[in-house]
Amino acid sequence: MLKKFIIPLLFGLVCVAQAQTGDMFPNLDGESLVHGAVNIPEDTKGKYTLIGLAFSKKSETDLKGWFNPVYQQLIKEPSPNELFAMDYDVNVFFVPMLTGAKRPAYEQVMKKVEEDVDKQLHPHVLFYKGTLKEYKDALGIDDKNLPYFYLLDDSGKIVYATSGGYSDRKMQKIVDLLPF
């Protein structure tokens, strides 16, 4: 009896985790810390795009743990003296999702983040203000305390999805999927 329940449950969890791969990323309108409007995936078509979404204070803390490694690997121009440096042409956006009761604090939170985050990351921090349901449903988000990361191809399709804190293994998977 227990096997009849557990096997379909595990199969269902695997299917949900992989359901996003190959799907188009849902439209997300936001404002960057340089105060420009960005629509993902419309404004990012033509380049691969890495998106990190955070829905709570806990997930924002984990999201910030990705800032430096992603900057060093994907955003920063490599030094011409580095022998094996790669110069990736990829869009990167870290997105605090201000939903529900957090929406009225949008400007206040944006100002605080603008002060706290390195200016080199400002074009890569994108604020979203709106509802969560459409993203939760479309992206299979089930834990607001984790950040979620999506690598989109040049047409806006999800080619890789992961969640949680930074790890070298997750970054390597992202880098492996980027075109040269």
N, C-alpha and C positions, 0 to 999 in steps of 0.2 A: 504494500500500500504506500509506504513512504517513498519507494523508488518511483512509483507512478506520479507522485507529486513533485519530487525534487528534480528529476530529469527534465520535464517540461519547463519548470521554473528556471533552471540553469540555462536551457536553450533560449528561453525568452529574454533573459538578461543579456546573453551574448548578442542576440538579434537587436535589442534596443541599443546596446553600446555601438554597434556597427551600422545602425539605421541611418546615421547622418552621412556617412561616407558615400560620396556620389550624389548627394542631394545638393541643391542650390542653397546657399546661405540666405536666410530670410533678410529682407530689407531692414537696415538699421540706420536711422538718421541720428547724427550726433554733432557735437561741437568740440573742436580741439582746443587745447590750452593756448593756441595762437589765434583762437576765435574765428576759425574757419569752419564752415559747414561741410560735413562729409557724409555721403551715403554709401554704405557698404551693402551690396557688392558693386553697385553701379559705378561709383567713382574709382574703384580699384581694379576694374577690368583691364586686362592687358598685362598684369603683373601678379605674381603670387602674393598672397596676403596672409599674415599671421595675426590673429585676433585673440586677445585674452579678455574674458568677461568676468567681472566680479559683482556679486549681488549683496554682499554683507561686509561688515568690518573684518570678520575673520577671513573671508575670501580676498579682501583687499590686501591684507597682510601677506598672504601667500602670493598674490599677484605681484606685489612689490618685489618679492624674492626673485622674480623673473627679469626685472628691469635691467640689472647690470649684465647678466649673462647674455640676454638677447641683444642689448646694446653692443656689447663687445663682439659678438659673433655675427650679427645680421645688419646692424645699423652703422656702426663706426667704420669710417674708411680705413682700410688696412694700411699700415706703414709700408712704403715701398721697399724697405729693408727686410721685411718679413719674407722668409723663403717660401712658406706654404700657406700664406694668407689667401683667403678667398674673398672676393668682393661680390656679395649677393645683391641682386636687384629685386628687393622684396619690400612690400608695404608692411608696416608693423603698427598695430593699434592696441593699446591697453585701454579697456573700456569699463569704468565704473558705471554700473547700471543703477540709476536713481529711480526706484519704483516705489509705488505705494506711498507710505507716510514720509518717505525721504524726498519726494519730489519738491516740496516747498523749500527745502534747504539747498536746492540746486546751485544757485549763485554763490552761496556761502561756502559750500563744499568745494566748488570749482576754484574759488579764490584761495582757500587753504591749500589745496593740492598744488596750485600754481606757485605758491610760496615754498612748498616743501620739496617739490620734484625738480631735479636738475633741468635747467633750461634746454639742454640738448634733447631731452625727451618730450618737451612740450608739444611738438607737432605729432607725436605718437600717442598722446593721451587724449582720448576722445570720450566726452561725456554724453550719456544717453539719459533722457528723462521721458518716462512713459510707463507702459504696462509690461509686466513680466510674462504673462500667460502665453503670448504668441511665441516667444523665444523658448520658454519652458517646454511647450508642446513640440515645436519644430526641431529643437536641438536635443531633446531628451534630458533636460536638466532636472536632476532630482535632489540635489543637495545645495542649497544656497550658501553653505559655508565653505564651498570649494570654488576656486576659479576654474573656468573652462576655457580651453584653447582650441582654436580651429585653424587649420591651414587650408586656405582656398587656392585653387588653381587660377589661371589667368582668366577664366570665364566666370568665376565665383562659386564653383562647385567645391564642396568639402572633400579634401583628399586625406585628411588626418584629423582626429579629434582626441584630446586627452584632458585630464582634469587634475587638480591638486597642485602641490608645491613643485618647484623646479627640481629637475634631476638632469644629470648629464645624459642619461639614456633617452629621456624625452626630447632633449635638444638635438641629440644625434639623429633621432628619427625624423625630426623636422628638417634638419640640414640634408639628410639623405634624400628627401623628397623634392628639394628645391632644384630647379634646372640650373645648369652652368651657363 
